[in-house]
Amino acid sequence: ETDRRLIRTRIETLRRELARIDLQRQTRRKGRQESFRASLIGYTNVGKSTIMNLFSGAEVLVEDQLFATLDPTVRQVPLDSTHTILLSDTVGFIRKLPH
């Protein structure tokens, strides 16, 4: 009986935590839907992350090496006092990828 009670308590705690996370994600999703979006695209090692840092004030990893950015990064960038954009730093393209 004690084990069942502990399990029920744990399940209820997890449900509350999931509900909190769901609400948080809905709030973020709504904010993203109301923003303009732009992406920095181009070949690898051409300065996309540097541009992202300049526009957003972020500290995205910048290195003089191929594929320093392995995952897309999104930051909010103010355009003026009322508008912002979501700026995405993408993984670079390469030419003539070996098979």
N, C-alpha and C positions, 0 to 999 in steps of 0.2 A: 504493500500500500504506500509506503514511503517513497519507493522508486517511482510509482505512478504519479504521485503528487509532484515530485521533483521534475519529472518529464513534462507534465502539464504546465508547470511554472516556466520551464525553459522554453517550451513551445510558444507560450503566450508572450514571453519576453522577445523571442525572435520575430513573432508576428508584428509586435509594436515597432520593432526596429525596421522591419521591411516596409511597414506603412510610412514611417518617417522618411526612409530613403526614397520611396515612391513619390511622396509629396515634394521632396527636394528635387528629384529628377524632373517632375512635371513643371516646377517653377523655372528651372534652367531651360527646359525645352521651350517653354512659352517665350522666354527672353530671347532665345536664339531665333525663333520664328519671326519675331518682330524686327530683326536686324538685317541689314544688307550683308551679303557675303562676297568675299573675294579670295582667290587663291594665288599663291606665288608658284608658278610652274616653270620648269626649264631643266636644262641638263645638270648633271651632278657637278658640284664644286664651282658654281658660278656666282654665289653670293645671295641666294634666296634667304637663308637664315640671317645673314647680316641685315638685309632689307627689313625682315620681320622685326629684328631687334630695334632698328632705327625708328620704324613706325610705331611700334607698340611699347617700347621701353622695356621689353621683356629681356630675359637673359637666356635665350635659346642657345644651345651649344653651337659654337662656330669653330670649325677646325679646317685647316687646309689639307683635307683628305677626301677621297671619294666616299660617298655615302656616310658622312658624319651624321646626317639626319636619316634615321631608320624608321621613324614613325611620324605621321603627320602631326603638326602642332597647331592649335587654334588659339588666337588671342583677340581680345576686344580692342579696337582702335577707334578713338574718338575722331569724328570728321569735323564737327562743330559742336556748339553747346547743346544741341538736341539730337544729333544723329551719331551712331556708331556703326562700324562694320565688324564682322567677324573675319579676321584675316587668317588664312590657312597657309602654313609652311609645309610643302609637300616633299616627298622623297624625289630625288633627281632622276632624270631620264639618262639613259646611256645609249650610245650608238653601237651597232654591230655587236650585240651581245653574243658571246660564244655559246654554241649549242651544247 
